[in-house]
Amino acid sequence: MLRARAAPAMRKKPRPQAGGVPGREEVRFQGVRLYLVERKMGRSRRSFLTQLARSKGFMVEDVLSDAVTHVVSEDCQASSLWTWLRGRDVKNLPAMHVLGISWFTDSMKEGKPVAVETRHLIEVCVSDTSPALPDGTSSTPLLTVSQYACKRRTTTVNNNKILTDALEVLAESYEFKEIPGRCLAFRRASSVLKSLPWAVRCLRDTEGLPCLGEHSKAVMEEILQSGHSFEVEKTLSDEKYQTLKLFTSVFGVGPKTAEKWYRGGLRSFSDVLAAPGIHLNRMQQSGFLHYGDISRAVSKAEARALGNLIDEAVRAVTPDAVLALTGGFRRYRGKEFGHDVDFIVTTREPGKEEKLLTGIIERLKQQVSTLFGLLLYCEYNASTFDMVKLPSHQFEAMDHFAKCFLIVRLEGGRVEGGLHGAEGDGRGWRAVRVDLVSPPMDRYAFALLGWTGSRQFERDLRRFARAERRMLLDNHTLYDKTKKEFLAATTEKDIFAHLGLEYIEPWQRNA
């Protein structure tokens, strides 16, 4: 009898290695390093998502380290997640994005890292407090705070003014001493404190916050414990600091000129004006002549009145011109007072903006107030803008667009509610500093972003572009060093999108 052959044994197909081999896939996004938290996610799913991300060109770290930029977790219990993360002893944790899985899935769908939005973040809510302190009081809420001001939302509400005022005194002092490193360190520390939605009550409340160096913390601790800082009080009473602060408050006088006058033995305005060897330029002469007015704060109502006045002059020259009030008084920026008023003016017709400012200046000169001309001072700088010379690898304080610096006579009758702080002077007018800048229309978005401020916000925006995105940003353009191309933008939102940043409204840029 023939025996039936036994059927061959079924072999199980080998399981593919879930995690893949790190480093074999092409890395497309050098500035982004992911870490997937296994807690709640599980080992198998983490391995699958790791392989998926690496297949799309993402760099995924197996271990949480200071190199990580984006932490992704399916554990949405913020308090427990942050407790776990803080237990990893990672120094760069405050600078990392701690994100829910929605950011990861959005990025996989797009095939590139999407901009981090508020809905992606896993943060400890302001209502969640950390354990009670030994004295029985509760400590301050924990927050995720970025080292970059352009990733923080900072309004005009400052819950830590006593601390930020002290740090800014020291920053200004080191600026006068020409020690930029320490000056910047204090400004960054102050900027972080301004962004907090709560008041720091003890130094422990600052645990995990970025940009707070040992010097800044020492000053803060002294203020929190005794209500004042010996170093700040010593600085405020220092003769040189007082003198340099006085001199630099004059329009046209910078730190170097103030230092020169101080070394020459001058200590007051009367000393400067009486010194035979001092030759003031036109700007400085006007600065002293109108010092009482232009050293006084400008109100929002006065800024609006000046806007109407400038608009009248602009429309008389070019009806189709684009005029924008910028700086601290920009709509929605939120500031009630400032030291001057800034405007951007341009035209939609390429090249026509080059003669726009000279036409506006002539128009203002033709307008006559009750006793004097409308323009009390005018300095015009012609455009030196040239795309051929860009990108610039070194940021310059002033852009190359056509601009003019003015002192304008503002009549009280033009201002709703009257002139600010003019009670009793009987003149009915005041002098106000006004700056006009005129970029080409295709550079308008970059100029608007750069002239809106605040200074620390703009500084960190450029630093973020350079350090995190390998891009160069200034008031003229945005250049991608990786692609070796200029990126076009018609609005500020376009620029934020190029940088992979969530858009920050002007009123949230008061860093």
ZAMARGU-4260 file (C-alpha; in steps of 0.2 Angstrom, whole numbers, plus 5000, padded with zeros to 4 digits):
<rodrens>
0) 5000/5000/5000 | 5006/5017/4996 | 5007/5029/5011 | 5001/5046/5009 | 5015/5059/5010
5) 5014/5070/5025 | 5010/5088/5021 | 5025/5099/5023 | 5026/5109/5039 | 5020/5127/5037
10) 5034/5139/5040 | 5030/5156/5049 | 5036/5171/5039 | 5049/5180/5049 | 5043/5196/5057
15) 5051/5212/5050 | 5062/5221/5062 | 5050/5235/5068 | 5063/5248/5073 | 5073/5248/5057
20) 5092/5251/5057 | 5095/5269/5064 | 5105/5280/5052 | 5102/5270/5036 | 5088/5281/5030
25) 5092/5298/5022 | 5090/5312/5034 | 5080/5326/5026 | 5077/5338/5041 | 5094/5341/5050
30) 5087/5353/5063 | 5073/5342/5070 | 5077/5327/5081 | 5063/5317/5088 | 5061/5307/5104
35) 5045/5296/5105 | 5040/5293/5123 | 5036/5274/5126 | 5025/5277/5141 | 5007/5274/5136
40) 5013/5271/5118 | 5020/5254/5120 | 5036/5247/5113 | 5028/5239/5097 | 5019/5255/5092
45) 5034/5266/5096 | 5045/5255/5085 | 5033/5256/5071 | 5031/5275/5072 | 5050/5276/5073
50) 5052/5267/5057 | 5038/5277/5049 | 5047/5293/5054 | 5064/5288/5048 | 5057/5282/5031
55) 5051/5300/5028 | 5068/5307/5032 | 5066/5312/5051 | 5080/5309/5063 | 5073/5299/5078
60) 5083/5297/5094 | 5082/5281/5104 | 5087/5290/5120 | 5081/5307/5127 | 5096/5318/5127
65) 5100/5337/5125 | 5101/5334/5106 | 5082/5331/5105 | 5071/5346/5099 | 5054/5337/5098
70) 5047/5325/5112 | 5031/5316/5106 | 5020/5307/5118 | 5003/5299/5118 | 5002/5302/5137
75) 4991/5318/5137 | 4991/5319/5157 | 5003/5334/5157 | 5007/5333/5175 | 5013/5315/5175
80) 5022/5317/5159 | 5032/5332/5164 | 5036/5324/5181 | 5043/5309/5171 | 5053/5321/5159
85) 5060/5331/5173 | 5066/5315/5181 | 5077/5311/5165 | 5089/5325/5171 | 5090/5333/5153
90) 5097/5351/5154 | 5090/5356/5138 | 5072/5351/5142 | 5065/5369/5143 | 5070/5372/5125
95) 5062/5356/5118 | 5044/5355/5111 | 5034/5343/5121 | 5020/5338/5109 | 5005/5326/5108
100) 5004/5313/5094 | 4993/5325/5083 | 5009/5335/5079 | 5018/5318/5074 | 5003/5312/5063
105) 5001/5330/5055 | 5020/5329/5051 | 5019/5312/5043 | 5004/5317/5033 | 5014/5332/5026
110) 5030/5323/5024 | 5039/5336/5034 | 5039/5344/5051 | 5024/5355/5052 | 5024/5371/5062
115) 5021/5369/5081 | 5004/5376/5086 | 4997/5378/5103 | 4985/5364/5100 | 5000/5352/5098
120) 5009/5356/5115 | 5007/5346/5130 | 5009/5359/5144 | 5005/5360/5163 | 4989/5371/5164
125) 4991/5387/5174 | 4978/5380/5186 | 4989/5364/5190 | 5000/5368/5204 | 5016/5358/5210
130) 5017/5351/5228 | 5016/5362/5243 | 5031/5370/5249 | 5038/5367/5267 | 5030/5383/5274
135) 5013/5377/5268 | 5011/5388/5253 | 5009/5381/5235 | 5022/5384/5223 | 5020/5393/5206
140) 5012/5383/5191 | 5024/5375/5179 | 5025/5380/5161 | 5034/5375/5146 | 5044/5391/5141
145) 5055/5392/5126 | 5072/5400/5126 | 5066/5410/5110 | 5055/5426/5113 | 5048/5422/5095
150) 5040/5406/5102 | 5033/5415/5118 | 5017/5426/5119 | 5021/5441/5129 | 5008/5455/5131
155) 5010/5472/5139 | 5004/5464/5156 | 5020/5461/5166 | 5017/5451/5182 | 5036/5453/5187
160) 5039/5471/5184 | 5049/5473/5200 | 5061/5460/5194 | 5062/5465/5176 | 5065/5483/5180
165) 5080/5478/5190 | 5087/5467/5177 | 5085/5480/5164 | 5094/5493/5174 | 5109/5481/5174
170) 5107/5477/5156 | 5108/5496/5152 | 5123/5498/5163 | 5133/5484/5154 | 5127/5492/5138
175) 5135/5508/5143 | 5151/5498/5148 | 5151/5490/5131 | 5150/5473/5138 | 5137/5465/5126
180) 5137/5448/5133 | 5131/5452/5150 | 5119/5466/5143 | 5111/5452/5132 | 5110/5440/5146
185) 5100/5452/5157 | 5089/5457/5143 | 5085/5438/5139 | 5082/5435/5158 | 5070/5450/5159
190) 5061/5445/5143 | 5057/5427/5150 | 5050/5434/5166 | 5039/5446/5156 | 5031/5432/5147
195) 5025/5423/5163 | 5007/5423/5166 | 5010/5423/5185 | 5022/5432/5198 | 5038/5424/5204
200) 5037/5423/5223 | 5052/5413/5226 | 5067/5407/5216 | 5061/5389/5216 | 5047/5396/5205
205) 5060/5399/5191 | 5066/5381/5191 | 5067/5375/5173 | 5065/5392/5165 | 5078/5396/5151
210) 5089/5411/5150 | 5091/5414/5169 | 5109/5414/5173 | 5117/5413/5190 | 5120/5432/5190
215) 5101/5436/5186 | 5095/5423/5199 | 5106/5431/5212 | 5098/5448/5209 | 5081/5441/5209
220) 5083/5431/5225 | 5089/5447/5234 | 5074/5456/5228 | 5062/5442/5232 | 5069/5441/5250
225) 5072/5459/5254 | 5063/5469/5242 | 5078/5477/5234 | 5095/5473/5226 | 5111/5481/5232
230) 5119/5480/5215 | 5104/5488/5206 | 5104/5502/5220 | 5122/5505/5218 | 5121/5506/5199
235) 5106/5518/5200 | 5117/5530/5212 | 5133/5528/5201 | 5137/5545/5194 | 5143/5538/5177
240) 5128/5528/5175 | 5117/5543/5179 | 5127/5554/5167 | 5127/5542/5152 | 5108/5539/5154
245) 5105/5558/5154 | 5116/5561/5139 | 5109/5547/5129 | 5091/5553/5132 | 5095/5567/5119
250) 5090/5564/5101 | 5106/5561/5091 | 5117/5556/5106 | 5123/5538/5107 | 5133/5529/5120
255) 5150/5533/5112 | 5147/5551/5111 | 5140/5551/5129 | 5156/5542/5135 | 5167/5555/5126
260) 5158/5569/5135 | 5159/5560/5152 | 5177/5557/5150 | 5179/5576/5145 | 5172/5580/5163
265) 5155/5585/5157 | 5141/5580/5169 | 5125/5590/5164 | 5117/5598/5149 | 5123/5615/5154
270) 5141/5608/5154 | 5139/5602/5136 | 5131/5617/5129 | 5144/5629/5138 | 5159/5618/5133
275) 5169/5627/5119 | 5176/5611/5111 | 5159/5603/5109 | 5152/5605/5091 | 5134/5598/5090
280) 5127/5591/5074 | 5110/5596/5067 | 5101/5581/5075 | 5109/5585/5092 | 5105/5603/5091
285) 5087/5599/5088 | 5088/5586/5102 | 5093/5599/5115 | 5081/5612/5108 | 5065/5601/5109
290) 5072/5590/5123 | 5057/5594/5135 | 5044/5588/5122 | 5053/5573/5114 | 5059/5565/5130
295) 5041/5565/5136 | 5030/5550/5132 | 5019/5550/5117 | 5001/5544/5119 | 4991/5532/5108
300) 4980/5547/5104 | 4994/5558/5098 | 5001/5543/5088 | 4984/5542/5079 | 4984/5561/5076
305) 5001/5560/5068 | 4995/5545/5058 | 4981/5556/5051 | 4993/5570/5047 | 5006/5559/5038
310) 4992/5551/5029 | 4986/5568/5022 | 5003/5571/5015 | 5005/5554/5008 | 4988/5555/4999
315) 4993/5572/4992 | 5009/5564/4984 | 5002/5547/4979 | 4984/5542/4982 | 4987/5523/4980
320) 5001/5523/4993 | 5002/5510/5007 | 5004/5518/5024 | 5006/5508/5040 | 5008/5513/5058
325) 5021/5501/5066 | 5032/5500/5081 | 5024/5500/5098 | 5009/5509/5092 | 5005/5497/5078
330) 4987/5492/5079 | 4984/5478/5091 | 5002/5479/5098 | 4994/5486/5113 | 5006/5500/5120
335) 4998/5515/5127 | 5014/5526/5127 | 5030/5526/5117 | 5045/5537/5114 | 5042/5540/5095
340) 5030/5536/5081 | 5036/5525/5066 | 5027/5523/5049 | 5031/5512/5034 | 5025/5519/5017
345) 5027/5512/5000 | 5018/5510/4983 | 5012/5495/4973 | 5021/5501/4958 | 5039/5495/4958
350) 5053/5508/4959 | 5040/5522/4963 | 5044/5521/4982 | 5061/5529/4979 | 5054/5546/4977
355) 5040/5544/4988 | 5048/5551/5004 | 5055/5566/4996 | 5038/5570/4990 | 5030/5568/5007
360) 5044/5579/5015 | 5041/5593/5003 | 5022/5592/5006 | 5025/5593/5025 | 5036/5608/5023
365) 5023/5617/5013 | 5010/5614/5028 | 5012/5629/5040 | 5005/5628/5058 | 4999/5643/5068
370) 5017/5651/5070 | 5030/5639/5063 | 5032/5626/5050 | 5026/5609/5053 | 5043/5601/5051
375) 5055/5606/5065 | 5068/5594/5060 | 5071/5583/5045 | 5085/5571/5040 | 5083/5561/5024
380) 5093/5545/5020 | 5092/5539/5002 | 5090/5520/4999 | 5105/5510/4997 | 5095/5493/4995
385) 5103/5481/4983 | 5097/5463/4982 | 5114/5459/4974 | 5122/5462/4990 | 5111/5450/5000
390) 5110/5439/5010 | 5120/5448/5023 | 5128/5436/5036 | 5130/5450/5048 | 5115/5459/5055
395) 5115/5478/5054 | 5105/5489/5066 | 5098/5499/5052 | 5091/5493/5035 | 5095/5500/5018
400) 5078/5506/5013 | 5075/5525/5011 | 5070/5533/5027 | 5069/5550/5036 | 5070/5555/5054
405) 5058/5569/5058 | 5053/5581/5073 | 5035/5586/5069 | 5025/5600/5077 | 5009/5592/5083
410) 4994/5604/5087 | 4984/5600/5102 | 4968/5603/5092 | 4972/5587/5081 | 4973/5576/5096
415) 4957/5568/5104 | 4957/5572/5122 | 4972/5584/5120 | 4990/5583/5121 | 4998/5571/5134
420) 5006/5579/5149 | 5004/5597/5142 | 4994/5604/5157 | 5000/5622/5161 | 5012/5625/5147
425) 5000/5636/5137 | 5008/5632/5120 | 4994/5621/5113 | 5007/5611/5103 | 5022/5599/5106
430) 5036/5592/5096 | 5036/5573/5092 | 5049/5561/5085 | 5043/5553/5069 | 5052/5540/5058
435) 5047/5536/5040 | 5054/5521/5031 | 5050/5516/5013 | 5054/5499/5007 | 5049/5491/4989
440) 5032/5483/4990 | 5040/5465/4988 | 5050/5469/5004 | 5035/5476/5014 | 5032/5461/5024
445) 5050/5460/5030 | 5051/5478/5034 | 5034/5478/5044 | 5040/5463/5054 | 5057/5471/5058
450) 5050/5488/5062 | 5036/5481/5073 | 5047/5475/5088 | 5050/5473/5101 | 5069/5473/5100
455) 5071/5457/5110 | 5057/5448/5099 | 5066/5453/5083 | 5083/5448/5090 | 5077/5430/5095
460) 5067/5429/5078 | 5084/5431/5069 | 5093/5419/5081 | 5080/5406/5079 | 5080/5407/5060
465) 5099/5405/5060 | 5101/5392/5074 | 5086/5381/5071 | 5082/5383/5053 | 5098/5388/5044
470) 5091/5403/5037 | 5096/5422/5037 | 5082/5434/5042 | 5083/5453/5042 | 5072/5468/5037
475) 5075/5465/5019 | 5073/5446/5016 | 5073/5428/5022 | 5087/5417/5014 | 5087/5398/5016
480) 5105/5392/5017 | 5101/5374/5014 | 5091/5377/4998 | 5102/5392/4993 | 5087/5403/4989
485) 5077/5418/4994 | 5060/5415/5001 | 5046/5426/4995 | 5033/5433/5007 | 5018/5445/5005
490) 5013/5445/5024 | 5021/5442/5041 | 5012/5425/5042 | 5021/5419/5026 | 5038/5423/5035
495) 5032/5413/5051 | 5027/5399/5040 | 5044/5398/5031 | 5052/5397/5048 | 5040/5384/5054
500) 5033/5395/5068 | 5016/5398/5074 | 5011/5415/5070 | 5013/5428/5085 | 5001/5443/5085
505) 5009/5460/5086 | 5001/5462/5104 | 5010/5446/5109 | 5027/5452/5104 | 5031/5464/5119
510) 5046/5454/5124
</rodrens>
